[in-house]
Amino acid sequence: MTKIKIITDSSSDLTQEEIEKYDIEVIPMNVLIGEDSYIDKVTITPKEFIEKMRLSEELPKTSQPSVGQFRQVFEKWRRNGFDIISIHISSGLSGTAQAAQTAANMMADTNIKVVDSLFISRALAYQVIEAANYVKQGKSIDEILAHIHNVRQNSHLYINVETLENLVKGGRIGRGRALIGSLLKIKPIATLTDGVYTPVAKARSHNKIIQYYTNQVLSYVKTKQVKEIGIAHADALHLANKIKSRILEYLDVNIVIIETTPIIATHTGAGAIGFMFYTD
């Protein structure tokens, strides 16, 4: 039977328990704060990152793993007789999948499939975990890739930010627009569709955010089963717990709350919530 290894990057927001349970290789991304460089979740924790980001005048920078890093990891598993499925953050947000594909192209003697998840955080993790489950079941690479596609088609991601400051620093919106948004206490909500952030709503309170996310999930349960809900937060555990409590009033579903990677928090700023779920 063909041995298959599942690989992803640290933007997947997998828990350590999941990494160990499903034997997943996670290649860390990198964060630069001022002149200091850190390895995501290796030399800096999400909590430490938030504190350093608050003190930094400039927006921290993130960088993808290098082609050399990918090749080194791929070579390790090739030597042990594995085929590889490498699943990564949306190519619309990072060049990580492209770097992985470049490394794979340099190893023509190895069966390596690079997958652009079109997502990030737990919505990426769903594809990784489901792929690892299929590996345990002895499925073929083609069966696993088809299943990943199905999971991706049935995944949903929403994100809201508490402050527009990081979007200004990152050049995504103008300072004048951010000032108006702050004065009106607008908390924008966006979705990630086909790897692209698209604004879908504006909320003026946490209660409105909670209601919006609850309504999104409930709109799907009429015809489908919600398999899991993920709430990734950037120093917003209180809000994450309130969202979880509200949804559990309506649904009996597994809800995972995790402090999100610095790779995400650098763009959203503190107080942000990533709300994700997938259906059958």
VENUR-V819566 format. One record per backbone hydrogen bond with DSSP energy under -0.5 kcal/mol. NH is the residue of the N-H (numbers start at 1). CO is the residue of the C=O. E is the energy in kcal/mol with one decimal. If there is no record, write none. Layout:
nh: {NH & NH}
co: {CO & CO}
e: {E & E}
This chain:
nh: {3 & 5 & 7 & 7 & 8 & 10 & 12 & 13 & 19 & 20 & 21 & 22 & 24 & 25 & 26 & 27 & 27 & 28 & 30 & 31 & 32 & 33 & 33 & 34 & 36 & 38 & 40 & 40 & 41 & 42 & 43 & 44 & 49 & 50 & 51 & 52 & 53 & 54 & 55 & 56 & 56 & 61 & 63 & 70 & 71 & 72 & 73 & 74 & 75 & 76 & 77 & 78 & 79 & 80 & 81 & 82 & 83 & 84 & 85 & 86 & 87 & 87 & 88 & 90 & 93 & 94 & 99 & 100 & 101 & 102 & 103 & 104 & 105 & 106 & 106 & 107 & 110 & 112 & 113 & 114 & 115 & 117 & 117 & 121 & 123 & 124 & 125 & 126 & 127 & 128 & 129 & 130 & 131 & 132 & 133 & 134 & 135 & 136 & 137 & 138 & 139 & 144 & 145 & 146 & 147 & 148 & 149 & 150 & 151 & 152 & 153 & 154 & 154 & 155 & 156 & 158 & 159 & 160 & 161 & 168 & 169 & 170 & 171 & 172 & 173 & 178 & 179 & 180 & 181 & 182 & 183 & 184 & 185 & 186 & 187 & 188 & 189 & 190 & 191 & 192 & 193 & 193 & 195 & 196 & 198 & 200 & 201 & 203 & 209 & 210 & 211 & 212 & 213 & 214 & 215 & 216 & 217 & 218 & 219 & 220 & 221 & 223 & 224 & 226 & 227 & 227 & 228 & 229 & 230 & 231 & 232 & 232 & 233 & 234 & 235 & 240 & 241 & 242 & 243 & 244 & 245 & 246 & 247 & 248 & 249 & 249 & 250 & 251 & 253 & 256 & 257 & 258 & 260 & 260 & 264 & 265 & 266 & 267 & 268 & 269 & 271 & 272 & 273 & 274 & 275 & 275 & 276 & 276 & 277 & 278 & 279 & 280}
co: {81 & 83 & 5 & 85 & 25 & 27 & 9 & 10 & 15 & 16 & 17 & 18 & 19 & 6 & 24 & 8 & 25 & 26 & 63 & 38 & 61 & 31 & 36 & 32 & 33 & 31 & 29 & 38 & 44 & 39 & 39 & 39 & 45 & 46 & 47 & 48 & 49 & 50 & 51 & 52 & 53 & 32 & 30 & 66 & 67 & 68 & 69 & 70 & 71 & 72 & 73 & 74 & 75 & 76 & 78 & 77 & 3 & 111 & 5 & 113 & 7 & 85 & 115 & 119 & 90 & 90 & 95 & 96 & 97 & 98 & 99 & 100 & 101 & 102 & 103 & 104 & 107 & 110 & 84 & 112 & 86 & 88 & 115 & 11 & 120 & 121 & 121 & 122 & 123 & 124 & 125 & 126 & 127 & 128 & 129 & 130 & 131 & 132 & 133 & 135 & 134 & 140 & 141 & 142 & 143 & 144 & 145 & 146 & 147 & 148 & 149 & 150 & 151 & 152 & 277 & 275 & 190 & 273 & 188 & 164 & 165 & 166 & 168 & 167 & 167 & 174 & 175 & 176 & 177 & 178 & 179 & 180 & 182 & 181 & 203 & 186 & 201 & 159 & 198 & 157 & 191 & 196 & 118 & 193 & 191 & 189 & 189 & 187 & 205 & 206 & 207 & 208 & 209 & 210 & 211 & 212 & 213 & 214 & 215 & 217 & 217 & 220 & 220 & 224 & 225 & 278 & 278 & 254 & 276 & 256 & 230 & 274 & 258 & 272 & 233 & 236 & 237 & 238 & 239 & 240 & 241 & 242 & 243 & 244 & 245 & 246 & 247 & 247 & 251 & 229 & 255 & 231 & 233 & 258 & 261 & 261 & 262 & 264 & 264 & 265 & 234 & 269 & 160 & 232 & 158 & 273 & 230 & 274 & 156 & 228 & 154 & 225}
e: {-0.6 & -2.6 & -0.5 & -2.5 & -2.5 & -1.5 & -1.6 & -1.0 & -2.2 & -2.1 & -2.7 & -2.5 & -1.9 & -2.1 & -0.6 & -2.8 & -0.6 & -0.6 & -2.5 & -2.6 & -3.5 & -0.5 & -2.9 & -0.6 & -2.2 & -3.1 & -2.7 & -0.6 & -1.4 & -2.4 & -2.1 & -1.0 & -2.5 & -2.1 & -1.7 & -2.2 & -2.9 & -2.1 & -1.2 & -0.8 & -0.7 & -2.8 & -2.3 & -2.1 & -2.7 & -2.3 & -2.1 & -3.1 & -2.8 & -1.7 & -1.7 & -2.4 & -2.5 & -0.8 & -2.0 & -2.4 & -3.1 & -2.7 & -2.6 & -2.9 & -3.0 & -0.6 & -2.5 & -2.5 & -1.9 & -1.4 & -2.2 & -2.4 & -2.4 & -2.3 & -2.1 & -2.4 & -2.4 & -0.9 & -0.6 & -1.7 & -2.0 & -1.2 & -2.8 & -0.6 & -3.3 & -2.2 & -0.8 & -1.8 & -1.1 & -1.3 & -2.2 & -2.3 & -0.6 & -1.7 & -3.2 & -2.4 & -1.9 & -2.3 & -2.4 & -2.0 & -1.9 & -2.0 & -1.4 & -1.7 & -2.4 & -2.4 & -2.8 & -2.1 & -2.0 & -2.6 & -2.1 & -1.8 & -2.5 & -2.6 & -2.2 & -1.0 & -0.6 & -1.4 & -2.4 & -2.7 & -2.7 & -2.2 & -1.2 & -1.7 & -2.6 & -2.1 & -1.6 & -2.5 & -1.2 & -2.0 & -2.4 & -2.0 & -2.3 & -2.5 & -2.5 & -2.0 & -1.0 & -2.8 & -3.6 & -0.6 & -2.9 & -2.8 & -2.6 & -1.6 & -0.7 & -2.5 & -0.8 & -1.7 & -2.9 & -2.9 & -1.9 & -1.7 & -1.6 & -2.8 & -2.3 & -2.3 & -2.4 & -2.2 & -2.5 & -1.9 & -1.9 & -2.5 & -1.7 & -1.6 & -1.2 & -1.4 & -2.1 & -0.5 & -0.6 & -2.6 & -1.0 & -2.4 & -3.2 & -3.2 & -0.5 & -2.4 & -2.3 & -2.2 & -0.7 & -2.3 & -2.6 & -1.7 & -2.3 & -2.3 & -2.5 & -2.1 & -2.2 & -2.3 & -0.6 & -1.0 & -1.9 & -2.5 & -0.9 & -2.8 & -0.5 & -2.3 & -2.7 & -0.6 & -1.4 & -2.2 & -2.2 & -1.4 & -1.6 & -2.8 & -4.0 & -1.1 & -2.1 & -3.4 & -3.3 & -0.6 & -2.9 & -0.5 & -1.9 & -1.5 & -2.0 & -1.7}
